[in-house]
Amino acid sequence: MKSLQRNALNVLKKIPGFDQDRYLKQKRTQEVYQQWIELVDPLIVKHTNGVYLFTKEQRKEFHVYVDESIFASELNARRELLRLQFEEKFHESIDEFYIHISHGKKKNLHPLLPLISTEHISAEPQPLSLDESAYVDDVCATITDPSLRKHFKKAMISNLEWKKGEERKK
């Protein structure tokens, strides 16, 4: 396969105006997109605005942009697992993993959407009722560390909203 790719690149180089750097960058972008699609749920892919993997100052950085904070929270909870999966599955050692929420015009761009089948997308998360929110507050009130309480509450809300969306889908 590698020799076929090498031969194809050699043929392309002979075409006047062929930009090898641009071609290799686009090829790498598609490779990173495919890796992301393989690792995360199609619903997260659906809400992904951009995925970038590059080396900066001899450190490999991974940046993902999503259109809603709930997906950023979900990815944040899975951050270390995703880093491990990149290492195990693709031999990509990621030093820094950044999650961003897109704003403005970028929020409506979904370059990975054409690459996935939408029939496999799971349910959308549903907001909690007042009773459910009160339950979360009661559970989290027992946590004495303010930082831990804040992060636990955020994760618990995200988890319950996802579960509620899945139940609604059924």
N, C-alpha and C positions, 0 to 999 in steps of 0.2 A: 504494500500500500504506500509506504514511504517513497519507494522508487517511482511509482506512478505519479505521486504528488510532485516529486522533484522534476520529473520529465515534463509535467504540465507547466510548472513554473518556468522551466527553461524555454518552452515554446512561447509562453506569455511574454517573457522578457524580450523576445524578438519583435513584438508588436510595437510600432511607433506610438509613443505617448503612454505606454504602460507604466504605471507607478507601482513599483514593487513594494515599497513601504506601506502605501495605502492598502494594497491587496492583502499583505500579511496582517495588517492591523484589523481589517474587516474579517479576515479568516479567524483571527484570535477572538474577536468580539463574538462571532457566532459560536465558537467553541465554549466560551464562558457562559453564553446564554444557555446552551445545551446542558452544561454542567448544573446551572441553577435550576433549570426545569427538572432535571433528574433528582435533585435533592429536596425540593420543597413541594408542598401541596399545590395543585393547580390553582386553587383560589388565591394563594399568595402570588403565584406567577401572574395571575390576572391583574393584580393590583401593583405589580412591579413596574416602575417607570424607567429604571436603568440599573445595570449591573456592570461594575468595572473592577478589573483585577490588574494591578500594575505594580511595578517595583519603583520605590521612591527611597533614595538614600540607603540602598542595599536592604531594604525591608519590603516585603510583599504586603501590599494593602488591598483589601477588598472593600468596595463601597457598593451598597445597595440603596436604591431610592424607591420608596413606596408612596402611594397616594393617600393613605389614611394612617392615623396614629395607632389604630388597633393592630394593624399589620406590623408596624414597627415594634409594638410591644411583644407581639408573638415571636418575631424574629429575635428580639433582644433576649427573650427567655430561651431561645434555641441557639443562641450565638456560639457557645463553646461546642455544642454538638455538631453544628454545621462546619465549624473549623476542623473538627476531627474527621467528619465525613469527607471534606475536601481532601484532606491528607490521605485517608485510607482509599478512597475511590479513584481520585485523580492525581495523586502524588503532588498536590499543590499545598505547600506549607504556607499558611497565611499568618503573618505576624500581627497585623492590625485588621479588625473587622468593624467597619463603620456602617451604621444604619441611619438613613436620613429620611425625612418626610418632605416630599416634593411640594412646591408652592407655585402659584401662577400658571403659566401655560404648560410648564413641564408636568404638572399634575395630571393633565389629560393625555399625555403620551404613554402608550403601552406597547413598546416595541416587541415584547415577547408574546403578546396575545396571538398573533397569527401562527406562532409555532406550537401552540397547544390545542388540544381538543377540548372545546367548552362543555361537552356532554359529561365530562368527569369532574366538573367543578362542584365542590360540595356547597352546602347551604351558606348563606350569608349570616354573620353574627347578628344577634338581636339584642336591643337594649334591655337592661334589667328593669323590672317593675320597682315600685317604691318599697314593697316588702322584701324583694330580693336585695336591693341596695342596703336596706336596714340590716338584713342578715349579714351581709359582708362587713358592714360597720361594726356589728356586734362581735363577729369573729376576730376582726383585726384589732379591736380595742384591747384584747388580751396581750398583744405584742408590745413589750415595753420599749424596745429600740425604735425611735421614730423613723429612721431610714429604712430599716427592715420592714416596719409596718407599712410604710408608703409603697415599697416595691412589692410586698406580698399582696397588698390590696389591689394594686394595678394588675398583677398576674391573676389573682382570683377573679376579678371582674372580667378580664379577657377570657379566661377559661369558661366561666358561666355563660357569657354571651355566645361563645362558639357552641357550647352544648345546647343552648336554647335554640340557636339557629338550626342545628342538626335535628332536634326534636320537631321543630316546625316543618322541616323538609319532609319528614316521614308522614 
